[in-house]
Amino acid sequence: MQSYERLHLAFRTFGRKAAAELSTFTDGNVSGSQLFILDLLVDNGPLKISDLATHLKVTLSAITNLSDKLVKSKHIVRERCDDDRRVVRLVVTQKGKELVEKLRETQNSRIKELHKGLTEEEIETLISIYNKLSNSFD
């Protein structure tokens, strides 16, 4: 097996395990995509559906579907803009903020646990590799 095939397999295996662990964190009530939306709203404040769709590179209907579920679960609310009543922004609720904070704490703890067998130099190398890979998407 060539190195890129081994890399792909390792990446895919890691991604599947991470996704499975993420779903147990929310008891299956909030999907990974919904968590990503909540995370963006916590970091950026209220956003229009079109802005989220552009940022996530998905359709408006996909964001609408995901946001409907988050509204129903009371993690976000829809608010009309005072300046232009046609514009609707998604706003994270306290319940949504608490979920994101809990997720971030759990992720930080889990990342420390996963990387405890690595030296500081290996961690720095891994950070450098992640940054290079992330920059290749731009």
N, C-alpha and C positions, 0 to 999 in steps of 0.2 A: 504494500500500500504506500502510495507516495505521500510526501509530507503534507501537501495541501488537503489530501483526502483525510489524513489523520487529524489535521487541524479542524476540518469541517465536522468530522464525527465528534471530536472532543467538544467543540463549540455547541453543536446540536444537543449532545447529551447534557452538558451543563445547563443550557437554556431550558430544556424540558424539566430538569430537576428543579431549577429555580422557579419556573412557572407553576409546577405542582405545589411547591412549598408556599408560594404566594397565594394560591387559591385556598389552602388550608388556613391561612391567616385570617381571611374574611369569612370563613365558613361557607364559601361559595355565594354569599349574598352580593358581593361587589366584584365584578370582573377586573382583570388586569387593565383592560382598556379604560374602564370607569375610574380605576385608581389613578391612571395616568392623567385623565382629565382633572380629577380632584387635585392632584399634585400641581398641575399647571395653574389651576385657579388659586391655590394657596400661594404659589410663588409670584403670580402676575396680577392678582386681583380679578375683578369681574371682566369677562371676555364675551364678545359676540360669538354666536355659533359659527359664523363664517370665518372668524379669526382662528377659532379652534380647528376647524376643518382644514384651513390653509396650513397651520402649524403642524398638524398631524398627518397632512397629505391624505385625507380621506374625504368622502362625500359629505355634503350637508345632511343628507338623510341618515348617514351613519352616526353623526354627532347628535342629531335629533333623537334617534333611537336610544343611544347611550344616555343622553341627558334626561330623557323621559323617565328612565329607570332610576336615575340619581334623584330626580325630583320626587318620585314616588317613595323612595326610601328616605327622603328628607335630608340628603347629603348636600343638595344644592337647591336654590330657588331661582326662578326667572324674574327678572326685574326690567321694567320698561325704562328707557332713558328719558330723563326729564326734558332734554333738549329736542328729542325727536321720538315721539311715542311709537313710531314704527320699529325702532331699534330695541331689541331684547338682548339683555346681557345675562349670562349665567353667573351666579354668585354662590360661593361656597358657604354653607351654614356652619355653625359651631360643631355640629355632629360630624360634618365632613372634615373640618379642621382637626378635630380630635382623632379621627381615623387616620388621617395623613401623618399626624405627629406620632401616633402609635406605630404606624407602619415604618416610619423613618427610624424610630428607636430600635425596633425589631431588626430592620435591615442592617443598621450600623452594628448591632450586637452580632448578628449572623455573619456579616462580612469579617469582623474581627476573628470570629471563631473559625471561619473557612480559611483564613489566611494566617492563622497562628503558626503553621508549620513552615512559613516562608521567612527568609531573612529580610532585613530592612532593604538590602540591595535588591532582592528579588521583587519586593513590593514596589520599589521605585521603578524597576524595569517594567513591571506589569502596568503601572500607571502610565509610563511613557508609551507603551504599546497601545493601551486603550485610547490615549489621546491621539495617536497617529491614526488609528482606525476611525475614530470619531471625526477627525478632520477630513478624512477621505470622502465623507458624505457631503461635505460643503461644496 
